[in-house]
Amino acid sequence: MKPKEELGKEIRNYYSSIALSENRKSCCTPLSQTGTCFTNLDMSDDYSEKPGYEELADLGLGCGTPVDFAGIKPGNMVLDIGSGAGNDCFIAARESGANGKVIGLDMTPEMISLSKRNAGKLNIDNVEFLFGEAESIPLTNNSIDVVISNCVLNLVIDKAKAYSEIYRVLKPGGRISISDTVSVKTLPDEIKRIAAYHSACISGAAEEQEYLEIILNAGFENLEIRKRKVFEIPNEYLGQYLPENEISKDVTFKMYSLTITAEKPAIKD
Ligand SMILES: C[S@@+](CC[C@H](N)C(=O)[O-])C[C@H]1O[C@@H](n2cnc3c(N)ncnc32)[C@H](O)[C@@H]1O
């Protein structure tokens, strides 16, 4: 595995090129030597019928529909970690309404600029976009009702730190609804060492049990898996980065995308 700073830079470059690309409706733009797109294979879910959906903010980068399980109420303060172009934020903003607010947090400056431009074009004023990292959320303790996130925590190297930050900013009784990739078993080293696989939400994914324990160890309760999707990584995709003789012909790498919900315990009288 690469050092944290180096990997962070590569992830930022990857998402920066997507934000700056003319043809943004594809997560594979920076990986397009062969025209193969991994994430659009089967990871992103269709939100297009939901109130608040805005096509210009949908870059096909998600792996679930966390807003569907978030239980956002009018007046809620919502935080979206790794907000990208604002796709989930605009849908959540419709639910939290004029008396609520959605904060989108992202560590890629070009994504923050794109999401702000999108909010301006759409005239949406109950959404704010903040530059920052999941491992060090620039918000005060106990200030958020609901945290959502779509296909981001797998990219974070210190997932325990990110989940403890999410716990810190949530109000007691607050909820999380998070879609993310998890691996079925430990991924082969040849996949882990390629940064592009990390940026494409594959090799940074934790094993499912380990991932669920990180959430429980952060202090969350009532953890539930609300949706599970299995997807396979085809050998043609791996072949973009690996020499032919390193691709195992008889192995298909399976991964899951999970959408989980959980709560920060309420203060008891
Ligand atoms: C796979 S994209 C998902 C974007 C968005 N959630 C969506 O569904 O369209 C990952 C996003 O998370 C951001 N990101 C990656 N690591 C992050 C971190 N540690 N803290 C905050 N944002 C991060 C990236 O810049 C990128 O915009």
The ligand as an ORCA input file, in Angstrom:
! r2SCAN-3c Opt
* xyz 0 1
  C     -16.836      7.990     -5.610
  S     -16.967      9.738     -5.473
  C     -18.638      9.892     -4.849
  C     -19.217     11.288     -5.032
  C     -20.658     11.454     -4.585
  N     -20.867     10.957     -3.250
  C     -21.615     10.798     -5.564
  O     -22.229      9.770     -5.208
  O     -21.759     11.305     -6.686
  C     -15.977     10.097     -4.055
  C     -15.942     11.562     -3.627
  O     -15.403     11.613     -2.303
  C     -14.394     12.583     -2.211
  N     -13.459     12.105     -1.179
  C     -12.591     11.077     -1.253
  N     -11.938     10.897     -0.096
  C     -12.425     11.858      0.758
  C     -12.139     12.201      2.118
  N     -11.212     11.539      2.821
  N     -12.816     13.225      2.673
  C     -13.753     13.927      1.951
  N     -14.043     13.659      0.665
  C     -13.404     12.620      0.070
  C     -13.814     12.664     -3.618
  O     -13.206     13.915     -3.848
  C     -15.045     12.443     -4.484
  O     -15.711     13.648     -4.770
*
